[in-house]
């Protein structure tokens, strides 16, 4: 199962797609307004294409639109609501990276610190691997996830069911990955690996002396006002109003995969949130609430691939300055897909999710087209008229 690798490929395609001329974007709403009809129509097309639910929040300055389409649960047919919670998958990485950057700001870590200095004995490799290389996925450390979930079709479903309520200590998953040779020399090539962020989670815990969940709550969720966000470690069930997640294997009925022990993702992808809270998070990154301006700028630097230090760039239809990107992340976990992007100053934001994951392919063509149309509508809605 190659869930996140395909999500990153889709993100890269998105960045390219958004470099089209603004004339191709959806027509702008009147000044100071967001085109609620166009945005809701784009959401409805996504559920019509096969996603059980789709949620979104788009923000420009003090103007916000939020919407939902579809159902929370295909069995009960309860309607989805804009504020429903869901598993945000790899957007978690941006939050863990923020804690690391805060510790750098405090002088407790350096980005070029070797992992061996911060967590001695964790990795068996003779090559020096740094925190920066973990953050931008150039460490070369293999992805444990590809070993844990290697099947396709019926085997894939069997692996998901077998591991569903199993607890995975992060060190065990790191050991699994580190039993393989490095994929490439550290710092030379981009290879996406969830293992990188499990290691960073341990670095945070060893540096602060507290669990990662405590540090995320104290350093990110509370200061940013993210009241509907949590980082569960053991509890396999979502609490409060939420949408169920569904996984699709070609030729099989949708499988409800909402409930599972989140330790299989850990610091790489274990958080639960809402679209409103994701927008709050990236706004707090840009306005100085979470990071100094210098550290936020450093977090957005990338070299080997379009993946910076826990955040990724996306093309913009109306950048404030030529060549300026939107910044955010994408998530692809069991049952859920997420995209969240903001302008560097946090004034223009879009976050949306849909409750359908797939493997081996990016998804039914109709779903892929509906997602692209939603992205264009959302970004276009934030552009000045």
Secondary structure, DSSP 8 states (H G I E B T S, - for coil): --HHHHHHHHHHHHHHHTTS-GGGS----STT---HHHHHHHHHHHHHTT-SEEEEEEEETTEEEEEEEEBS-TTT--B--TT-BEE-GGGHHHHHHHHHHHHHHTTS--TT-BHHHHSTTS---SS--BHHHHHTT-S----HHHHHS---HHHHHHHHHHHTT----HHHHHHHHHTS--SS-TTTS----HHHHHHHHHHHHHHHSS-HHHHHIIIIIHHHT-TT-B--SS--S--SSB---EEE-TTS--EE-----GGGTGGGT--EE-HHHHHHHHHHHHTTSSS-HHHHHHHT--SSSS--SS-EEE--SS-SSTT--EEEEEEEETTEEEEEEEETTSSEEEEEEESEEESSSS--HHHHHHHHHHHHHHHHHTS--
